Amino acid sequence: MSKTFLKPIKIPEGVSLAYEGNFLSVEGKLGKMNLDVHPKVEMLKEESSIAFSPTDEFPETRAFTGTMRALTLNLIHGVSVGFEKKLEINGVGYRAKLSGSNIELSLGFSHQIHYKLPEGVSADLPSQTEIILKSMDKQLLGQVASEIRGLRPPEPYKGKGVKFSDEKVRRKESKKA
């Protein structure tokens, strides 16, 4: 069984942690985020690190401890560096355009799709076929990227659609006469 939850997390410069009861608050240069810590997980804060330990030895409690450690690590990375996801658009006439906090997508439908970015997520379009999403909230960023990809997922015959930049589309061979 993995015991990653026992490893302490180093707190980088410029990040401050506040812990009261079961509520953790992390503040950094990009902003402030909060986390409700499970009651069966203990947090031990030292000067430059934070450690987690389960209150009992049940497997569920150990799993909660690992989850809380991972979520805290994501919060610390989010408020100090931030997260980013890249999407690629493939297809003839498929393109994206940014207007304020809306992304206008032309994905082969008879109409354009207007996707409103939620607060906390920003977009950058280096070209008409690339979308770079940035946020300090990893879960929200993944959700937004998944919703945009879901508007026109890549199809297996020609590879047209919206895909993550590191995603490999399994191509199928077309019908033969």
MORA-V195426 format. One record per backbone hydrogen bond with DSSP energy under -0.5 kcal/mol. NH is the residue of the N-H (numbers start at 1). CO is the residue of the C=O. E is the energy in kcal/mol with one decimal. If there is no record, write none. Layout:
BEGIN
NH CO E
NH CO E
END
This chain:
BEGIN
6 3 -1.4
7 4 -1.7
9 50 -3.2
10 8 -0.5
11 48 -2.6
12 10 -0.6
15 12 -1.4
16 27 -2.7
18 25 -2.5
20 23 -2.4
23 20 -2.0
24 35 -3.1
25 18 -3.0
26 33 -2.9
27 16 -2.6
28 31 -2.8
30 79 -2.4
31 28 -0.5
33 26 -2.7
35 24 -2.4
37 22 -2.5
37 35 -0.7
41 38 -1.8
42 53 -3.0
44 51 -2.9
45 43 -0.6
46 44 -0.5
46 49 -2.8
50 9 -2.2
51 44 -2.4
52 5 -0.6
53 42 -2.1
55 40 -2.0
62 58 -1.8
63 59 -2.1
64 60 -2.5
65 61 -2.1
66 62 -2.0
67 63 -2.2
68 64 -2.7
69 65 -2.1
70 66 -2.2
71 67 -2.6
72 68 -2.2
73 69 -2.3
74 70 -2.1
75 71 -2.0
76 72 -2.5
77 73 -2.4
78 74 -2.4
79 75 -2.5
80 76 -1.2
81 77 -2.7
82 77 -2.4
83 135 -3.3
85 133 -2.3
87 131 -3.1
88 163 -3.4
89 129 -2.5
90 88 -0.5
90 161 -2.7
94 91 -1.4
95 106 -1.7
96 128 -1.9
97 104 -2.1
99 102 -2.7
102 99 -1.5
103 115 -2.7
104 97 -3.6
104 102 -0.5
105 103 -0.6
105 113 -3.2
106 95 -3.0
107 105 -0.7
113 105 -2.8
114 112 -0.5
115 103 -2.9
115 113 -0.7
116 114 -0.6
117 101 -3.0
117 115 -0.5
121 118 -1.7
122 134 -2.9
124 132 -2.1
126 124 -0.6
127 130 -0.5
130 127 -1.1
131 87 -2.4
132 124 -2.8
133 85 -3.0
133 131 -0.6
134 122 -2.9
135 83 -2.0
136 120 -0.6
138 136 -0.7
141 137 -2.2
142 138 -2.2
143 139 -2.0
144 140 -2.4
145 141 -2.5
146 142 -2.2
147 143 -2.1
148 144 -2.4
149 145 -2.3
150 146 -2.1
151 147 -0.6
151 148 -1.0
152 148 -0.5
152 149 -1.0
154 162 -0.7
155 160 -2.1
159 155 -1.2
161 90 -2.9
162 152 -3.4
163 88 -2.6
165 86 -2.3
167 164 -1.4
169 167 -0.6
170 168 -0.6
171 169 -0.7
172 156 -2.4
END
